[in-house]
């Protein structure tokens, strides 16, 4: 509502708050001012007021089609997602029956990162798939007195009053932060935490296995740029989000909060699409476009799939993305071949490093000596390898001990 600059103060107040302002007492005026502000915040966020028996909150709902583009990818990336693949990705066999239609994607915005009783989640973003779309519901806390209503309404969504209920929960760093913070708030409000009974996949941990070392870090926005090829610009920095909420509470400045909600929506959407890309990468048997072969070898090794790990280590020798780590890949492949009982293949790899590398690593000599001494019982050949290594690493006490032991074993003497 516009106010003409030549109006006096009483006329301006009447134009904004109605004709009864001058006759109302102070309490009524404050109530009217509060009603004006809170209605504006709901409208400003493109949401609506949800009334509950314990208070009210702001809800914002958005719907995205499955072909919605997010960088170079879309929600269609999740079409081929299967339970066994998600169980492999997470390392949790309980997720082998994973169903995308029963999965909730969760992210929160909070008043700080310290945790504890003094930190509040003031925005919860919850996304889930319906028949042919991705639905995103955001719960906004208009003031601290409304927290019971805020948490209760979120709980109703999770337990199925609106959706039929969820069995699975996907977060990004939720195990450490979001879920523990929500647990504290539900306890303080004497409410049952609806997330406790859900099977949880914290996407941060498999993403670290897949992309750690390749990028500067594994935070969600970094993977957005480097994996999804999505640049969220403009975007409010995460460090300014708590300040933006406190400015709203203290001064009624809610202009920036729209950007906060958009930030939260992007987090939830990126998390969902990243799940599809990560699952597709670990399920592939050839070179994966999003993940280099050395990282996939590390992932499968951590999951106990040694033959798969060896296969990806072999591919990493031809993968240009792994060129700078070639020596590491060859050595790890040699160790893995030995562990799989393929001693001759492991020896060939060690000999190749010792012969071709201008500065062969000490570990290659040690690995070859172990195989020759303990597997082949070829003490003289093992001694030759150790002697060659001592020429390059003359100060190695470990090599000296190995040489002494080999000499004693060849002479039939005790070395201990």
N, C-alpha and C positions, 0 to 999 in steps of 0.2 A: 504494500500500500504506500503510495507516494505521499509525502508531506510537503506542502507549499512553504517556502522559506519565510514568507511574510506573516505566517500564523504565530500567535502567541503560544506560550507553553501550555496553557490549559486546553487550547484548541488542538494542539498537536497530540496531547495525551488522549483527548476525546476521540480523535480520528484513529488512533492506534488501538486503544483498549475499550472504546465504547463510551456512550454518553453518561454512564453512571459512575464514572471514576471519581468525580469531585465529591460525591455524596457518600462514597463507600469508606469504610474504615481501613486502617493500614493492612490488617490481616487479609481482608478481601482483595485489596489491590495486589498484594504479593501473590495470592493464589491465582489471580487473573494473569499476572505477569508470568508465573510458572506455567500455567496452561498454555499461554501463547508460545513460550519457548519450547516446551516439550512437543507440542504439535508440529512446530517448525522443524525440529530435529528429525522426526519420523519422515516428514515430507522431503526434507533435504537429502536423506539417505535413500530415497526411493523405496521406502518401506511402509510399514503400517504398525499400529499399536496392537499388541496382543494382551488382552485382559485375562488375568488368572485370579483364583481366589486369594492368592498372597500378594498380588500386585500386578504390575504390567511391565512390559519390555517392548523393545522395537525388534520386529522381524523383517528381514529383507530376503526376498526369494528371487532367484534367477534360474532360467532354464536354457541349456545349450544343446543344440543338435549334435549327434555323434560325429558329424563331419566338421564340427567347429575346428578351425585351424588355430594352432598354437605354435608359432614358429614353423618348422618344417613338418610338424606332426599333428595328429588329431586324436580324438577319443577312439577312432577306429583301430588304433594301435593295440587296443586291448581285446579285440574281437577273438583272437586266437589264444587268449590266456586260459591256461588249464591249471587244475589243482596241483598235480605233481610238479609242474614247473615252478609254481609259487612256493611249494614246500622246498624245492631245491634252492631257489633264490634266498629264502629266509633261513634255511638250515633247520627248519622246524617241521618234522613229519606230521604234526597235528594239522597242518594247513594243506594236506594232500587232497582234501575235498573242498578246497577254496571255491567259492561261488561269487562272481562279480556282482550279481543281483542282491546278494546279502552282505555287501561290504560298504562300510562307511569310511569316507576319507575325512580326516579331522585335522584342523589347524586352529590355533588360538592366538590372539593378540592380548598382551598383558600390560600391567602397570609397571613392570620392571622385570629384570632377569635374576634377581636375588633369590626368588622362591620364598617359602615360609608363609606364615600367616598374614604377613603384611602385603603380599603380592596378590592382586586380583586379576583373573581373566575377565576382560570387559567385552571381548568379542570372540565368539565361537563360530567358525566356519565349518559346516558339515555338508559334504557332497556325496551323492549316491546316484546310481544308474536306475532309471525307470525303463519302460519298454523301448523307446527309441530316442532317449535323450539323457543328459546328465543334469541333475537338479542340484542346486546349491542353495542351502538355507543358512542365513547368518543371524545369530542371536546377539543383540546389542544391549549392554547394560546401561540404562539411562542415568542411574545413580546407585550408590552402594546399598541403599535401603531396599532396592528391588532385586537383590541378588537371589533370594529364595525363588522368586518367580522366574528369574533368568535361568537358574539351574533346573528348575522343575520342568520348564517348557522344553529345554534341551533333552532332559531325561525322557520325556514323553516321545520325542522323535526317535531316540535310540531304542527304546523298549517296544515300539511298534504301534503306538496309538494311531499314527498317521501312515506308517510305511509297512507295517507287518513285522517289523523287528529286524535286527541285524545280528549276524553271527561273527563277522570279521571286522577288524578295525585296522586302517592303514594310516600311519603318521610319518612325519619326518623329524627325527629326534624327539618323538613323543615319549619314548620310554624314560628318557632322562628328565624332560622338562614338562611338556603339556599334560601328560596323564598324572604325574605326581602332583602338579599344581591343582588340577581339577579334583583329585582325590582329597586334598586338604580342604578345598572349598566345600565339597559335599559333606565332609565330616563336620565342619564348623556350622553348616546349615542344617545338620541332623537329617540329611537325605541319603538315600541309598545311591551309591555310585553306579550308573548303568553300564559303564565301560568295563567293570571288573570281570564280567562274564564273557567278554568278547575275546576271540583269538586275535592276538595283536601282531602285526608286521610293522616294525620300525624300519622304514626304507633306508635310513641313513647308513646302517651297518653293511648291507650288501652293496650299496653304492660306493662305500669306501673301498671295499674289496675290488670293485670294478674300475674305479677311476682315481684312486689315491696314487699320487706320484705323477700322474699324467697332467693334472691341472693344478692350479695354485692352491686350491682347497676343495672340499666336497660340500660346501653349503649349497642350499637349494638354488639360489640365484646364479651361482657359478655354473651349475649343471644345466640350468635353463639356457644360459648363453652358449655353453660349449657343446652340449649334447642336443638340446632341442632347437638350437639356433634361434632362440627367442630373446629379444631385448625388451625388457619391461621399462620403457621410457615414455613419458615421465613416471617416476615412482617415488613415493615418500621413503626416505631412509629408515631402516628399522629402528635406529637409535632415537628417532624423533617421534615414534608412535606413542610411547608413554606420555611424553610432554604434550602431545596433541590432545590426548584424552583428559589430562589434568587441566589444560586450558579450557576445555569444554565444561568440566565440572565447576571450576572456580569462576570463570568469566563468561561462560556461555558462548565461547567461540567454537563453533562447530563446522566452520567452512572446510578445514583440512580433513575432517573425519570421513568425508566421502572418499578421499584418496586412501585412507587407512582401510576402508572396506574393500576397495579395489585391490589393494595390496594383498589382503587376505584371500580374496577370490583367486588371484593369480597363483598364490601359494598352493591352494587346494587343487586347481586345475593342473598345474605343473607336476604336482605329486602323483596325480592319477595317471597322466601320460607317461611320466618317467617310470612308473611301475611296469607299463606295457613294454617300454624299450629295454629295461633291465631284464625282464623275464624273457623277452625274445632273444637277447644276447646270450644268456646262459643256456638256452635251449638249442642253440645253433651248433652244428658240428663243423662248420667251415669258418672262414674269416668273417667276423662280425663287423659291420660298418661303424657301429657306435663305440665299440670297445676293442682295444688292441689285443693281440693274441697272448702277449705276456701276462696281461692282467687277467685274462680268462684262465690261463694256466694257474695263476695264483689262486683264483676263485675255486676252481675244481680241486686243487690240492687241499685247500682248507675244508672242502666238503668231503674229503676222503675219496675222491674219484681220481685215482692216481693215473690210470690209463688215459683218461680224458686230459689230465694235466700234461702228460707226456706228449700227447698229440698236439696240443696247443703250443707247447714249447718248441716242437719241431716246426710248426707253422710260423712261430715268431722269428725264426731265422730268415724267413723270406718276407716278413712284414716290415715295410719301410718305417712304420711308426715305432718299431722296436730296435731300430738300427743302433742307437747309442747304448743299448743294453745288451748287445749281442753276446759279449763275454759272460755276463751274468746268466743269460739264457742257456748258453752251452753248458756252463758248469752245473746249473740246476738240473738240466736234462741228464747230465752224467750221473748225478746223485740219485735222480729218480729212476734211471735205468738200473742202477745197482740195487736200489730198493725193490724193484720189480723182479730182481733175479737175472737181469740181462747184463751179465758182467762184461762180455766181449764188447757189446755196444757202448757200455759206459767207458771201458778202456780206450776204445777208438776215439771217443769224444775228448777224453783227457789228453791223449797223445796229439790230437788235432790242435788243442789249445797250446800245448807245450811246444809244438812245432811251428805253428803259423802265427801266433800272437807275438808281437815284438817285445811285450813285457808280460810273459805268461804269469797268471796268478799263482801264488803259493798254494792255494787250495786245490788247484788242478794236480799238482805233484802229489800232495797228500792223499787225494782221492785215489789216484792211480796206485800209489804205494799200498794203501789199505786193501784194495782189490787184489793186488798181486800177493800180498803177505797173507791175508786172512781167507781169501776165497780160492786163489789159484795155488797157494803154498809155494809160489815161485820166489824164494827169498833173494836169490841173486839178482833177478830182474828188479825186484823191489828196492834192493840196495843201490842198483844203478840209477834208478829214478831219484832216490834220496840224494845220492852224490851229485847228480846233475842239479838238483834243486839247491844244494848247499853252495854251488858256484854262484848262483844268483841271489841267494839269501843266506850269506855266511853267518849271520848272527842269530839264526833261529834255534832257540833251545829245544823246541819241539822236534825239529828235524834231527838234531844231534841225538836226542833220546831215541828216536826211531832208528837211526843208523846204528847206535850201540846195541839196541835190541836185536836188530837183524844180524849183526856180526856174531852176537852170542848164540843166536838160534842156529846159524850156519855151523858154528863150532861145537854145538851141543852143550853150551854152557848156560848157566842161569844168568838172567839179566836183572833179577829183582832181589 
